[in-house]
Amino acid sequence: MAQHTAQPTVTTPELPDRLPIGALAPWAVFFGVLMLILLYFVGAEQGATAVVSGEEVHEWVHDARHLLGFPCH
Ligand SMILES: [Zn+2]
């Protein structure tokens, strides 16, 4: 009586040896600028440096200001 056991066939995808930094750099710059803009609106969009007049932006990011420890009120 022959026993046959199924062998799982696992194929690993070919991974590149190195990450292509040239392809990642524009995305890193894009998300870095996006994060700086978000950080500006959360941390400094108020008072004399306000880009948008009124309190709407401040009210939208108010909880984030307290969460991140920016001085508020
Ligand atoms: Zn506050």
N, CA, C, O and the ligand as a Tripos MOL2 file, in Angstrom:
@<TRIPOS>MOLECULE
protein
  293   291    74     0     0
PROTEIN
NO_CHARGES

@<TRIPOS>ATOM
      1 N           0.8460   -1.1720    0.0000 N.3       1 MET1
      2 CA          0.0000    0.0000    0.0000 C.3       1 MET1
      3 C           0.8940    1.2390    0.0000 C.2       1 MET1
      4 O           1.7100    1.4530    0.8960 O.2       1 MET1
      5 N           0.7130    1.9980   -0.9870 N.am      2 ALA2
      6 CA          1.5180    3.2110   -1.1190 C.3       2 ALA2
      7 C           0.7930    4.3780   -0.4670 C.2       2 ALA2
      8 O          -0.4170    4.5530   -0.6090 O.2       2 ALA2
      9 N           1.5610    5.1480    0.2330 N.am      3 GLN3
     10 CA          0.9750    6.3370    0.8340 C.3       3 GLN3
     11 C           1.4490    7.5590    0.0570 C.2       3 GLN3
     12 O           2.6360    7.7640   -0.1970 O.2       3 GLN3
     13 N           0.4820    8.3310   -0.2900 N.am      4 HIS4
     14 CA          0.8100    9.5740   -0.9880 C.3       4 HIS4
     15 C           0.4430   10.7380   -0.0840 C.2       4 HIS4
     16 O          -0.6970   10.8700    0.3600 O.2       4 HIS4
     17 N           1.4000   11.5470    0.1670 N.am      5 THR5
     18 CA          1.1250   12.7670    0.9310 C.3       5 THR5
     19 C           1.3280   13.9510    0.0060 C.2       5 THR5
     20 O           2.3250   14.0650   -0.7070 O.2       5 THR5
     21 N           0.3720   14.7950    0.0510 N.am      6 ALA6
     22 CA          0.4550   15.9830   -0.8030 C.3       6 ALA6
     23 C           1.4700   16.9610   -0.2130 C.2       6 ALA6
     24 O           1.3920   17.3340    0.9580 O.2       6 ALA6
     25 N           2.3790   17.3480   -1.0150 N.am      7 GLN7
     26 CA          3.3640   18.3380   -0.5880 C.3       7 GLN7
     27 C           2.8460   19.7200   -0.9700 C.2       7 GLN7
     28 O           2.5110   19.9700   -2.1270 O.2       7 GLN7
     29 N           2.7870   20.5920   -0.0130 N.am      8 PRO8
     30 CA          2.3320   21.9440   -0.3550 C.3       8 PRO8
     31 C           3.3630   22.6360   -1.2480 C.2       8 PRO8
     32 O           4.5700   22.6030   -1.0070 O.2       8 PRO8
     33 N           2.8410   23.2390   -2.2520 N.am      9 THR9
     34 CA          3.7330   23.9770   -3.1460 C.3       9 THR9
     35 C           3.6400   25.4510   -2.8080 C.2       9 THR9
     36 O           2.6360   26.1150   -3.0640 O.2       9 THR9
     37 N           4.6880   25.9210   -2.2450 N.am     10 VAL10
     38 CA          4.7510   27.3330   -1.8720 C.3      10 VAL10
     39 C           5.7510   28.0120   -2.7950 C.2      10 VAL10
     40 O           6.9230   27.6440   -2.8720 O.2      10 VAL10
     41 N           5.2520   28.9870   -3.4710 N.am     11 THR11
     42 CA          6.1480   29.7470   -4.3370 C.3      11 THR11
     43 C           6.3250   31.1290   -3.7470 C.2      11 THR11
     44 O           5.3490   31.8120   -3.4370 O.2      11 THR11
     45 N           7.5220   31.5230   -3.5980 N.am     12 THR12
     46 CA          7.7990   32.8670   -3.0890 C.3      12 THR12
     47 C           8.0430   33.7860   -4.2640 C.2      12 THR12
     48 O           8.7780   33.4540   -5.1940 O.2      12 THR12
     49 N           7.4220   34.9330   -4.2080 N.am     13 PRO13
     50 CA          7.6380   35.8730   -5.3190 C.3      13 PRO13
     51 C           9.0660   36.4110   -5.2990 C.2      13 PRO13
     52 O           9.7040   36.5210   -4.2520 O.2      13 PRO13
     53 N           9.5230   36.7300   -6.4580 N.am     14 GLU14
     54 CA         10.8610   37.2980   -6.5630 C.3      14 GLU14
     55 C          10.8430   38.7180   -6.0020 C.2      14 GLU14
     56 O          10.0780   39.5680   -6.4580 O.2      14 GLU14
     57 N          11.6750   38.9560   -5.0330 N.am     15 LEU15
     58 CA         11.7710   40.2790   -4.4500 C.3      15 LEU15
     59 C          13.0170   40.9620   -4.9860 C.2      15 LEU15
     60 O          14.0510   40.3260   -5.1870 O.2      15 LEU15
     61 N          12.9100   42.2450   -5.2130 N.am     16 PRO16
     62 CA         14.1150   42.9460   -5.6750 C.3      16 PRO16
     63 C          15.1390   43.0100   -4.5480 C.2      16 PRO16
     64 O          14.7840   42.9950   -3.3700 O.2      16 PRO16
     65 N          16.3790   43.0780   -4.9130 N.am     17 ASP17
     66 CA         17.4470   43.1180   -3.9240 C.3      17 ASP17
     67 C          17.4160   44.4010   -3.1000 C.2      17 ASP17
     68 O          17.7260   44.3810   -1.9090 O.2      17 ASP17
     69 N          17.0540   45.4880   -3.7120 N.am     18 ARG18
     70 CA         17.0590   46.7720   -3.0240 C.3      18 ARG18
     71 C          15.7580   47.4980   -3.3390 C.2      18 ARG18
     72 O          15.1490   47.2880   -4.3880 O.2      18 ARG18
     73 N          15.3500   48.3470   -2.4200 N.am     19 LEU19
     74 CA         14.1970   49.1940   -2.7050 C.3      19 LEU19
     75 C          14.6320   50.2730   -3.6860 C.2      19 LEU19
     76 O          15.6980   50.8680   -3.5260 O.2      19 LEU19
     77 N          13.8360   50.5210   -4.6720 N.am     20 PRO20
     78 CA         14.1990   51.5780   -5.6280 C.3      20 PRO20
     79 C          13.9630   52.9560   -5.0220 C.2      20 PRO20
     80 O          12.8460   53.4720   -5.0500 O.2      20 PRO20
     81 N          15.0120   53.5450   -4.4770 N.am     21 ILE21
     82 CA         14.8980   54.8440   -3.7990 C.3      21 ILE21
     83 C          14.4170   55.9200   -4.7670 C.2      21 ILE21
     84 O          13.6580   56.8090   -4.3810 O.2      21 ILE21
     85 N          14.8480   55.8440   -5.9990 N.am     22 GLY22
     86 CA         14.4230   56.8350   -6.9760 C.3      22 GLY22
     87 C          12.9260   56.8170   -7.2070 C.2      22 GLY22
     88 O          12.3310   57.8490   -7.5160 O.2      22 GLY22
     89 N          12.3080   55.6440   -7.0580 N.am     23 ALA23
     90 CA         10.8610   55.5560   -7.2400 C.3      23 ALA23
     91 C          10.1130   55.9690   -5.9760 C.2      23 ALA23
     92 O           8.9760   56.4350   -6.0520 O.2      23 ALA23
     93 N          10.7380   55.8030   -4.8270 N.am     24 LEU24
     94 CA         10.0740   56.1300   -3.5600 C.3      24 LEU24
     95 C          10.2310   57.5960   -3.1810 C.2      24 LEU24
     96 O           9.3790   58.1350   -2.4750 O.2      24 LEU24
     97 N          11.2780   58.2450   -3.6200 N.am     25 ALA25
     98 CA         11.5740   59.6150   -3.1910 C.3      25 ALA25
     99 C          10.4490   60.5970   -3.5090 C.2      25 ALA25
    100 O          10.0930   61.3840   -2.6330 O.2      25 ALA25
    101 N           9.8690   60.5970   -4.7070 N.am     26 PRO26
    102 CA          8.7710   61.5610   -4.9410 C.3      26 PRO26
    103 C           7.5880   61.3410   -4.0200 C.2      26 PRO26
    104 O           6.9580   62.3070   -3.5880 O.2      26 PRO26
    105 N           7.2720   60.0910   -3.7080 N.am     27 TRP27
    106 CA          6.1570   59.8180   -2.7910 C.3      27 TRP27
    107 C           6.5020   60.2620   -1.3800 C.2      27 TRP27
    108 O           5.6380   60.7640   -0.6600 O.2      27 TRP27
    109 N           7.7440   60.0850   -0.9780 N.am     28 ALA28
    110 CA          8.1620   60.5270    0.3530 C.3      28 ALA28
    111 C           8.0760   62.0430    0.4640 C.2      28 ALA28
    112 O           7.6330   62.5660    1.4860 O.2      28 ALA28
    113 N           8.4960   62.7510   -0.5790 N.am     29 VAL29
    114 CA          8.4050   64.2140   -0.5760 C.3      29 VAL29
    115 C           6.9420   64.6480   -0.5590 C.2      29 VAL29
    116 O           6.5740   65.5680    0.1720 O.2      29 VAL29
    117 N           6.1110   63.9900   -1.3610 N.am     30 PHE30
    118 CA          4.6880   64.3400   -1.4190 C.3      30 PHE30
    119 C           4.0270   64.1680   -0.0540 C.2      30 PHE30
    120 O           3.3480   65.0800    0.4170 O.2      30 PHE30
    121 N           4.2110   63.0300    0.5820 N.am     31 PHE31
    122 CA          3.5780   62.8110    1.8740 C.3      31 PHE31
    123 C           4.2210   63.6590    2.9630 C.2      31 PHE31
    124 O           3.5480   64.0310    3.9250 O.2      31 PHE31
    125 N           5.5010   63.9720    2.8370 N.am     32 GLY32
    126 CA          6.1420   64.8760    3.7880 C.3      32 GLY32
    127 C           5.5280   66.2630    3.7310 C.2      32 GLY32
    128 O           5.2340   66.8580    4.7670 O.2      32 GLY32
    129 N           5.3310   66.7830    2.5190 N.am     33 VAL33
    130 CA          4.7010   68.0990    2.3620 C.3      33 VAL33
    131 C           3.2640   68.0650    2.8610 C.2      33 VAL33
    132 O           2.7950   69.0040    3.5040 O.2      33 VAL33
    133 N           2.5660   66.9630    2.5540 N.am     34 LEU34
    134 CA          1.1870   66.8190    3.0280 C.3      34 LEU34
    135 C           1.1230   66.8280    4.5510 C.2      34 LEU34
    136 O           0.2350   67.4540    5.1300 O.2      34 LEU34
    137 N           2.0510   66.1430    5.1990 N.am     35 MET35
    138 CA          2.0750   66.1120    6.6560 C.3      35 MET35
    139 C           2.4270   67.4810    7.2340 C.2      35 MET35
    140 O           1.8910   67.8720    8.2710 O.2      35 MET35
    141 N           3.3330   68.2210    6.5630 N.am     36 LEU36
    142 CA          3.6650   69.5690    7.0400 C.3      36 LEU36
    143 C           2.4670   70.5060    6.9350 C.2      36 LEU36
    144 O           2.2330   71.3250    7.8250 O.2      36 LEU36
    145 N           1.7070   70.3850    5.8440 N.am     37 ILE37
    146 CA          0.5040   71.2040    5.7020 C.3      37 ILE37
    147 C          -0.4990   70.8460    6.7840 C.2      37 ILE37
    148 O          -1.1060   71.7320    7.3860 O.2      37 ILE37
    149 N          -0.6790   69.5580    7.0350 N.am     38 LEU38
    150 CA         -1.5970   69.1220    8.0870 C.3      38 LEU38
    151 C          -1.1170   69.6040    9.4530 C.2      38 LEU38
    152 O          -1.9140   70.0490   10.2780 O.2      38 LEU38
    153 N           0.1870   69.5130    9.6840 N.am     39 LEU39
    154 CA          0.7370   69.9770   10.9610 C.3      39 LEU39
    155 C           0.5390   71.4780   11.1180 C.2      39 LEU39
    156 O           0.2730   71.9600   12.2190 O.2      39 LEU39
    157 N           0.6700   72.2220   10.0140 N.am     40 TYR40
    158 CA          0.4190   73.6690   10.0900 C.3      40 TYR40
    159 C          -1.0290   73.9410   10.4910 C.2      40 TYR40
    160 O          -1.2950   74.7410   11.3880 O.2      40 TYR40
    161 N          -1.9620   73.2650    9.8170 N.am     41 PHE41
    162 CA         -3.3670   73.5480   10.1130 C.3      41 PHE41
    163 C          -3.7490   73.1110   11.5200 C.2      41 PHE41
    164 O          -4.5960   73.7440   12.1510 O.2      41 PHE41
    165 N          -3.1470   72.0510   12.0200 N.am     42 VAL42
    166 CA         -3.4600   71.6120   13.3800 C.3      42 VAL42
    167 C          -2.7700   72.5100   14.3980 C.2      42 VAL42
    168 O          -3.3690   72.8650   15.4130 O.2      42 VAL42
    169 N          -1.5230   72.8810   14.1410 N.am     43 GLY43
    170 CA         -0.7460   73.5400   15.1710 C.3      43 GLY43
    171 C          -0.6790   75.0440   15.1080 C.2      43 GLY43
    172 O          -0.4800   75.6830   16.1410 O.2      43 GLY43
    173 N          -0.8400   75.6450   13.9280 N.am     44 ALA44
    174 CA         -0.5700   77.0690   13.8310 C.3      44 ALA44
    175 C          -1.6490   77.8570   13.1160 C.2      44 ALA44
    176 O          -1.5440   79.0800   13.0250 O.2      44 ALA44
    177 N          -2.6750   77.2060   12.6090 N.am     45 GLU45
    178 CA         -3.7220   77.9330   11.8860 C.3      45 GLU45
    179 C          -4.6150   78.6460   12.8870 C.2      45 GLU45
    180 O          -5.7110   78.1990   13.2250 O.2      45 GLU45
    181 N          -4.0970   79.7660   13.3400 N.am     46 GLN46
    182 CA         -4.8340   80.5200   14.3470 C.3      46 GLN46
    183 C          -4.1760   81.8810   14.4820 C.2      46 GLN46
    184 O          -2.9540   81.9890   14.3890 O.2      46 GLN46
    185 N          -4.9500   82.8970   14.6950 N.am     47 GLY47
    186 CA         -4.4100   84.2120   14.9790 C.3      47 GLY47
    187 C          -3.7610   84.8830   13.7770 C.2      47 GLY47
    188 O          -4.3120   84.8740   12.6760 O.2      47 GLY47
    189 N          -2.5710   85.4740   14.0000 N.am     48 ALA48
    190 CA         -1.9340   86.3020   12.9830 C.3      48 ALA48
    191 C          -1.4730   85.4950   11.7710 C.2      48 ALA48
    192 O          -1.3890   86.0390   10.6700 O.2      48 ALA48
    193 N          -1.1730   84.2140   11.9520 N.am     49 THR49
    194 CA         -0.6690   83.4150   10.8330 C.3      49 THR49
    195 C          -1.7820   82.6760   10.1100 C.2      49 THR49
    196 O          -1.5050   81.8170    9.2740 O.2      49 THR49
    197 N          -3.0230   82.9870   10.4110 N.am     50 ALA50
    198 CA         -4.1340   82.2350    9.8320 C.3      50 ALA50
    199 C          -4.2400   82.4770    8.3330 C.2      50 ALA50
    200 O          -4.2220   83.6180    7.8730 O.2      50 ALA50
    201 N          -4.3500   81.3980    7.5840 N.am     51 VAL51
    202 CA         -4.5650   81.4810    6.1380 C.3      51 VAL51
    203 C          -6.0460   81.6700    5.8570 C.2      51 VAL51
    204 O          -6.4320   82.4290    4.9670 O.2      51 VAL51
    205 N          -6.8680   80.9690    6.6250 N.am     52 VAL52
    206 CA         -8.3130   81.0360    6.4620 C.3      52 VAL52
    207 C          -8.8700   81.8600    7.6130 C.2      52 VAL52
    208 O          -8.6110   81.5600    8.7790 O.2      52 VAL52
    209 N          -9.6340   82.8930    7.2900 N.am     53 SER53
    210 CA        -10.1930   83.7240    8.3590 C.3      53 SER53
    211 C         -11.3430   82.9890    9.0350 C.2      53 SER53
    212 O         -11.9950   82.1270    8.4460 O.2      53 SER53
    213 N         -11.5650   83.3560   10.2740 N.am     54 GLY54
    214 CA        -12.6650   82.7380   11.0120 C.3      54 GLY54
    215 C         -12.1600   81.6160   11.9020 C.2      54 GLY54
    216 O         -10.9600   81.3510   11.9690 O.2      54 GLY54
    217 N         -13.0750   80.9700   12.5740 N.am     55 GLU55
    218 CA        -12.7480   79.9400   13.5550 C.3      55 GLU55
    219 C         -13.0180   78.5290   13.0510 C.2      55 GLU55
    220 O         -12.8420   77.5640   13.7960 O.2      55 GLU55
    221 N         -13.4450   78.3930   11.7900 N.am     56 GLU56
    222 CA        -13.8800   77.0720   11.3200 C.3      56 GLU56
    223 C         -12.7520   76.0520   11.3050 C.2      56 GLU56
    224 O         -12.9290   74.9250   11.7690 O.2      56 GLU56
    225 N         -11.5940   76.4340   10.7770 N.am     57 VAL57
    226 CA        -10.4670   75.4910   10.7220 C.3      57 VAL57
    227 C         -10.0380   75.1120   12.1310 C.2      57 VAL57
    228 O          -9.7590   73.9470   12.4160 O.2      57 VAL57
    229 N          -9.9900   76.1070   13.0050 N.am     58 HIS58
    230 CA         -9.6070   75.8370   14.3870 C.3      58 HIS58
    231 C         -10.5850   74.8680   15.0520 C.2      58 HIS58
    232 O         -10.1690   73.9680   15.7820 O.2      58 HIS58
    233 N         -11.8570   75.0480   14.8070 N.am     59 GLU59
    234 CA        -12.8390   74.1550   15.4150 C.3      59 GLU59
    235 C         -12.7310   72.7310   14.8460 C.2      59 GLU59
    236 O         -12.9370   71.7600   15.5730 O.2      59 GLU59
    237 N         -12.4130   72.6050   13.5690 N.am     60 TRP60
    238 CA        -12.2920   71.2790   12.9590 C.3      60 TRP60
    239 C         -11.0950   70.5050   13.5110 C.2      60 TRP60
    240 O         -11.1530   69.2830   13.6430 O.2      60 TRP60
    241 N         -10.0150   71.2120   13.8310 N.am     61 VAL61
    242 CA         -8.8020   70.5200   14.2880 C.3      61 VAL61
    243 C          -8.5860   70.7050   15.7800 C.2      61 VAL61
    244 O          -7.4960   70.4380   16.2850 O.2      61 VAL61
    245 N          -9.6100   71.1580   16.4910 N.am     62 HIS62
    246 CA         -9.4510   71.4890   17.8950 C.3      62 HIS62
    247 C          -9.0430   70.2810   18.7430 C.2      62 HIS62
    248 O          -8.1440   70.3860   19.5780 O.2      62 HIS62
    249 N          -9.6880   69.1540   18.5370 N.am     63 ASP63
    250 CA         -9.3480   67.9620   19.3180 C.3      63 ASP63
    251 C          -7.9360   67.4800   19.0060 C.2      63 ASP63
    252 O          -7.2260   67.0110   19.8960 O.2      63 ASP63
    253 N          -7.5330   67.5940   17.7520 N.am     64 ALA64
    254 CA         -6.1750   67.1930   17.3820 C.3      64 ALA64
    255 C          -5.1490   68.0980   18.0520 C.2      64 ALA64
    256 O          -4.0740   67.6390   18.4380 O.2      64 ALA64
    257 N          -5.4730   69.3710   18.1930 N.am     65 ARG65
    258 CA         -4.5580   70.2830   18.8820 C.3      65 ARG65
    259 C          -4.3270   69.8150   20.3140 C.2      65 ARG65
    260 O          -3.1860   69.7690   20.7750 O.2      65 ARG65
    261 N          -5.3930   69.4710   21.0150 N.am     66 HIS66
    262 CA         -5.2460   69.0200   22.4010 C.3      66 HIS66
    263 C          -4.5460   67.6780   22.4660 C.2      66 HIS66
    264 O          -3.7370   67.4410   23.3630 O.2      66 HIS66
    265 N          -4.8510   66.7970   21.5220 N.am     67 LEU67
    266 CA         -4.2190   65.4750   21.5050 C.3      67 LEU67
    267 C          -2.7150   65.5920   21.3130 C.2      67 LEU67
    268 O          -1.9540   64.8500   21.9340 O.2      67 LEU67
    269 N          -2.2800   66.5090   20.4650 N.am     68 LEU68
    270 CA         -0.8560   66.6520   20.1720 C.3      68 LEU68
    271 C          -0.1480   67.6120   21.1310 C.2      68 LEU68
    272 O           1.0670   67.7880   21.0370 O.2      68 LEU68
    273 N          -0.8900   68.2340   22.0520 N.am     69 GLY69
    274 CA         -0.2810   69.0730   23.0630 C.3      69 GLY69
    275 C           0.0230   70.4910   22.6380 C.2      69 GLY69
    276 O           0.8300   71.1640   23.2780 O.2      69 GLY69
    277 N          -0.6090   70.9660   21.5630 N.am     70 PHE70
    278 CA         -0.3970   72.3660   21.1860 C.3      70 PHE70
    279 C          -1.1770   73.2480   22.1350 C.2      70 PHE70
    280 O          -2.2730   72.8810   22.5580 O.2      70 PHE70
    281 N          -0.6290   74.4170   22.4820 N.am     71 PRO71
    282 CA         -1.3770   75.3290   23.3460 C.3      71 PRO71
    283 C          -2.6070   75.8520   22.6260 C.2      71 PRO71
    284 O          -2.5640   76.1810   21.4400 O.2      71 PRO71
    285 N          -3.6910   75.9200   23.3570 N.am     72 CYS72
    286 CA         -4.9450   76.2840   22.7140 C.3      72 CYS72
    287 C          -5.6840   77.3300   23.5450 C.2      72 CYS72
    288 O          -5.7270   78.5020   23.1700 O.2      72 CYS72
    289 N          -6.2470   76.9280   24.6320 N.am     73 HIS73
    290 CA         -7.0100   77.8570   25.4560 C.3      73 HIS73
    291 C          -6.8270   77.5050   26.9130 C.2      73 HIS73
    292 O          -7.3900   78.1690   27.7830 O.2      73 HIS73
    293 ZN         -8.7230   73.9790   22.9500 Zn       74 ZN74
@<TRIPOS>BOND
     1     1     2 1
     2     2     3 1
     3     3     4 2
     4     3     5 am
     5     5     6 1
     6     6     7 1
     7     7     8 2
     8     7     9 am
     9     9    10 1
    10    10    11 1
    11    11    12 2
    12    11    13 am
    13    13    14 1
    14    14    15 1
    15    15    16 2
    16    15    17 am
    17    17    18 1
    18    18    19 1
    19    19    20 2
    20    19    21 am
    21    21    22 1
    22    22    23 1
    23    23    24 2
    24    23    25 am
    25    25    26 1
    26    26    27 1
    27    27    28 2
    28    27    29 am
    29    29    30 1
    30    30    31 1
    31    31    32 2
    32    31    33 am
    33    33    34 1
    34    34    35 1
    35    35    36 2
    36    35    37 am
    37    37    38 1
    38    38    39 1
    39    39    40 2
    40    39    41 am
    41    41    42 1
    42    42    43 1
    43    43    44 2
    44    43    45 am
    45    45    46 1
    46    46    47 1
    47    47    48 2
    48    47    49 am
    49    49    50 1
    50    50    51 1
    51    51    52 2
    52    51    53 am
    53    53    54 1
    54    54    55 1
    55    55    56 2
    56    55    57 am
    57    57    58 1
    58    58    59 1
    59    59    60 2
    60    59    61 am
    61    61    62 1
    62    62    63 1
    63    63    64 2
    64    63    65 am
    65    65    66 1
    66    66    67 1
    67    67    68 2
    68    67    69 am
    69    69    70 1
    70    70    71 1
    71    71    72 2
    72    71    73 am
    73    73    74 1
    74    74    75 1
    75    75    76 2
    76    75    77 am
    77    77    78 1
    78    78    79 1
    79    79    80 2
    80    79    81 am
    81    81    82 1
    82    82    83 1
    83    83    84 2
    84    83    85 am
    85    85    86 1
    86    86    87 1
    87    87    88 2
    88    87    89 am
    89    89    90 1
    90    90    91 1
    91    91    92 2
    92    91    93 am
    93    93    94 1
    94    94    95 1
    95    95    96 2
    96    95    97 am
    97    97    98 1
    98    98    99 1
    99    99   100 2
   100    99   101 am
   101   101   102 1
   102   102   103 1
   103   103   104 2
   104   103   105 am
   105   105   106 1
   106   106   107 1
   107   107   108 2
   108   107   109 am
   109   109   110 1
   110   110   111 1
   111   111   112 2
   112   111   113 am
   113   113   114 1
   114   114   115 1
   115   115   116 2
   116   115   117 am
   117   117   118 1
   118   118   119 1
   119   119   120 2
   120   119   121 am
   121   121   122 1
   122   122   123 1
   123   123   124 2
   124   123   125 am
   125   125   126 1
   126   126   127 1
   127   127   128 2
   128   127   129 am
   129   129   130 1
   130   130   131 1
   131   131   132 2
   132   131   133 am
   133   133   134 1
   134   134   135 1
   135   135   136 2
   136   135   137 am
   137   137   138 1
   138   138   139 1
   139   139   140 2
   140   139   141 am
   141   141   142 1
   142   142   143 1
   143   143   144 2
   144   143   145 am
   145   145   146 1
   146   146   147 1
   147   147   148 2
   148   147   149 am
   149   149   150 1
   150   150   151 1
   151   151   152 2
   152   151   153 am
   153   153   154 1
   154   154   155 1
   155   155   156 2
   156   155   157 am
   157   157   158 1
   158   158   159 1
   159   159   160 2
   160   159   161 am
   161   161   162 1
   162   162   163 1
   163   163   164 2
   164   163   165 am
   165   165   166 1
   166   166   167 1
   167   167   168 2
   168   167   169 am
   169   169   170 1
   170   170   171 1
   171   171   172 2
   172   171   173 am
   173   173   174 1
   174   174   175 1
   175   175   176 2
   176   175   177 am
   177   177   178 1
   178   178   179 1
   179   179   180 2
   180   179   181 am
   181   181   182 1
   182   182   183 1
   183   183   184 2
   184   183   185 am
   185   185   186 1
   186   186   187 1
   187   187   188 2
   188   187   189 am
   189   189   190 1
   190   190   191 1
   191   191   192 2
   192   191   193 am
   193   193   194 1
   194   194   195 1
   195   195   196 2
   196   195   197 am
   197   197   198 1
   198   198   199 1
   199   199   200 2
   200   199   201 am
   201   201   202 1
   202   202   203 1
   203   203   204 2
   204   203   205 am
   205   205   206 1
   206   206   207 1
   207   207   208 2
   208   207   209 am
   209   209   210 1
   210   210   211 1
   211   211   212 2
   212   211   213 am
   213   213   214 1
   214   214   215 1
   215   215   216 2
   216   215   217 am
   217   217   218 1
   218   218   219 1
   219   219   220 2
   220   219   221 am
   221   221   222 1
   222   222   223 1
   223   223   224 2
   224   223   225 am
   225   225   226 1
   226   226   227 1
   227   227   228 2
   228   227   229 am
   229   229   230 1
   230   230   231 1
   231   231   232 2
   232   231   233 am
   233   233   234 1
   234   234   235 1
   235   235   236 2
   236   235   237 am
   237   237   238 1
   238   238   239 1
   239   239   240 2
   240   239   241 am
   241   241   242 1
   242   242   243 1
   243   243   244 2
   244   243   245 am
   245   245   246 1
   246   246   247 1
   247   247   248 2
   248   247   249 am
   249   249   250 1
   250   250   251 1
   251   251   252 2
   252   251   253 am
   253   253   254 1
   254   254   255 1
   255   255   256 2
   256   255   257 am
   257   257   258 1
   258   258   259 1
   259   259   260 2
   260   259   261 am
   261   261   262 1
   262   262   263 1
   263   263   264 2
   264   263   265 am
   265   265   266 1
   266   266   267 1
   267   267   268 2
   268   267   269 am
   269   269   270 1
   270   270   271 1
   271   271   272 2
   272   271   273 am
   273   273   274 1
   274   274   275 1
   275   275   276 2
   276   275   277 am
   277   277   278 1
   278   278   279 1
   279   279   280 2
   280   279   281 am
   281   281   282 1
   282   282   283 1
   283   283   284 2
   284   283   285 am
   285   285   286 1
   286   286   287 1
   287   287   288 2
   288   287   289 am
   289   289   290 1
   290   290   291 1
   291   291   292 2
@<TRIPOS>SUBSTRUCTURE
     1 MET1         2 RESIDUE 1 A MET
     2 ALA2         6 RESIDUE 1 A ALA
     3 GLN3        10 RESIDUE 1 A GLN
     4 HIS4        14 RESIDUE 1 A HIS
     5 THR5        18 RESIDUE 1 A THR
     6 ALA6        22 RESIDUE 1 A ALA
     7 GLN7        26 RESIDUE 1 A GLN
     8 PRO8        30 RESIDUE 1 A PRO
     9 THR9        34 RESIDUE 1 A THR
    10 VAL10       38 RESIDUE 1 A VAL
    11 THR11       42 RESIDUE 1 A THR
    12 THR12       46 RESIDUE 1 A THR
    13 PRO13       50 RESIDUE 1 A PRO
    14 GLU14       54 RESIDUE 1 A GLU
    15 LEU15       58 RESIDUE 1 A LEU
    16 PRO16       62 RESIDUE 1 A PRO
    17 ASP17       66 RESIDUE 1 A ASP
    18 ARG18       70 RESIDUE 1 A ARG
    19 LEU19       74 RESIDUE 1 A LEU
    20 PRO20       78 RESIDUE 1 A PRO
    21 ILE21       82 RESIDUE 1 A ILE
    22 GLY22       86 RESIDUE 1 A GLY
    23 ALA23       90 RESIDUE 1 A ALA
    24 LEU24       94 RESIDUE 1 A LEU
    25 ALA25       98 RESIDUE 1 A ALA
    26 PRO26      102 RESIDUE 1 A PRO
    27 TRP27      106 RESIDUE 1 A TRP
    28 ALA28      110 RESIDUE 1 A ALA
    29 VAL29      114 RESIDUE 1 A VAL
    30 PHE30      118 RESIDUE 1 A PHE
    31 PHE31      122 RESIDUE 1 A PHE
    32 GLY32      126 RESIDUE 1 A GLY
    33 VAL33      130 RESIDUE 1 A VAL
    34 LEU34      134 RESIDUE 1 A LEU
    35 MET35      138 RESIDUE 1 A MET
    36 LEU36      142 RESIDUE 1 A LEU
    37 ILE37      146 RESIDUE 1 A ILE
    38 LEU38      150 RESIDUE 1 A LEU
    39 LEU39      154 RESIDUE 1 A LEU
    40 TYR40      158 RESIDUE 1 A TYR
    41 PHE41      162 RESIDUE 1 A PHE
    42 VAL42      166 RESIDUE 1 A VAL
    43 GLY43      170 RESIDUE 1 A GLY
    44 ALA44      174 RESIDUE 1 A ALA
    45 GLU45      178 RESIDUE 1 A GLU
    46 GLN46      182 RESIDUE 1 A GLN
    47 GLY47      186 RESIDUE 1 A GLY
    48 ALA48      190 RESIDUE 1 A ALA
    49 THR49      194 RESIDUE 1 A THR
    50 ALA50      198 RESIDUE 1 A ALA
    51 VAL51      202 RESIDUE 1 A VAL
    52 VAL52      206 RESIDUE 1 A VAL
    53 SER53      210 RESIDUE 1 A SER
    54 GLY54      214 RESIDUE 1 A GLY
    55 GLU55      218 RESIDUE 1 A GLU
    56 GLU56      222 RESIDUE 1 A GLU
    57 VAL57      226 RESIDUE 1 A VAL
    58 HIS58      230 RESIDUE 1 A HIS
    59 GLU59      234 RESIDUE 1 A GLU
    60 TRP60      238 RESIDUE 1 A TRP
    61 VAL61      242 RESIDUE 1 A VAL
    62 HIS62      246 RESIDUE 1 A HIS
    63 ASP63      250 RESIDUE 1 A ASP
    64 ALA64      254 RESIDUE 1 A ALA
    65 ARG65      258 RESIDUE 1 A ARG
    66 HIS66      262 RESIDUE 1 A HIS
    67 LEU67      266 RESIDUE 1 A LEU
    68 LEU68      270 RESIDUE 1 A LEU
    69 GLY69      274 RESIDUE 1 A GLY
    70 PHE70      278 RESIDUE 1 A PHE
    71 PRO71      282 RESIDUE 1 A PRO
    72 CYS72      286 RESIDUE 1 A CYS
    73 HIS73      290 RESIDUE 1 A HIS
    74 ZN74       293 GROUP 0 **** ****
